[in-house]
Amino acid sequence: MTPDQQAAFQGATGHAASTVGGIVSSILTVLLFTWAAWLVVQVLGSLRKGAARDLDLLFVALRASALIWIALYLVRY
């Protein structure tokens, strides 16, 4: 953003654009953590019913962990 755009954004919202971007990234990261927890709970239920294998839980947990790592990296930078 140009300095004029940044000033207009801050004047309209009362917050810096980087602050708003950080808040949005943090909210999305919390939603990702919630989704990952829900996904693992669903797979554990399927595992208990016999509809899933142990490896299914492992792969779901690895994929969710990878997405969380990427999201945390993006929030940090």
C-alpha positions in Angstrom: 0.0 0.0 0.0 1.1 3.5 -0.7 1.5 5.9 2.2 -1.6 7.7 1.2 -3.6 4.5 1.2 -2.2 3.5 4.6 -3.2 6.9 6.0 -6.7 6.6 4.5 -7.1 3.1 5.9 -6.0 4.2 9.3 -8.2 7.2 9.2 -11.2 5.2 8.2 -10.8 2.3 10.6 -8.7 3.7 13.4 -6.2 0.8 13.1 -3.1 0.2 11.0 -3.5 -2.2 8.0 -0.8 -4.5 9.5 -2.7 -4.8 12.7 -5.9 -5.7 11.0 -4.0 -8.3 8.8 -2.6 -9.8 12.0 -6.0 -10.1 13.6 -7.5 -11.7 10.5 -4.6 -14.2 10.3 -4.9 -15.0 14.0 -8.7 -15.7 13.6 -8.0 -18.0 10.7 -5.4 -19.8 12.7 -7.8 -20.4 15.5 -10.4 -21.7 13.1 -7.7 -24.0 11.6 -6.9 -25.4 15.1 -10.7 -25.9 15.7 -11.0 -27.7 12.4 -8.0 -29.9 13.1 -9.4 -30.9 16.5 -12.8 -31.7 15.1 -11.2 -33.7 12.3 -9.2 -35.8 14.8 -12.3 -36.4 16.9 -14.2 -37.6 13.9 -11.5 -40.0 12.9 -11.2 -41.3 16.4 -15.0 -42.0 16.3 -14.6 -43.8 13.1 -11.7 -45.7 14.5 -13.8 -46.8 17.5 -16.6 -48.0 15.2 -14.1 -49.9 13.0 -14.7 -47.8 9.9 -11.1 -46.4 10.0 -7.6 -47.8 10.5 -4.8 -46.6 12.7 -3.0 -45.3 9.7 -6.0 -43.1 8.8 -5.7 -41.3 12.1 -1.9 -40.9 11.6 -2.4 -39.4 8.1 -5.2 -37.1 9.3 -3.1 -35.9 12.2 0.0 -35.3 10.0 -2.0 -33.3 7.4 -3.7 -31.2 10.1 -0.3 -30.6 11.8 1.3 -29.6 8.5 -1.5 -27.1 7.8 -1.2 -25.7 11.3 2.6 -25.2 10.9 2.1 -23.4 7.6 -0.6 -21.2 9.1 1.7 -20.3 12.1 4.5 -19.5 9.7 2.2 -17.2 7.7 0.9 -15.5 10.9 4.5 -14.9 12.1 5.7 -13.3 8.9 
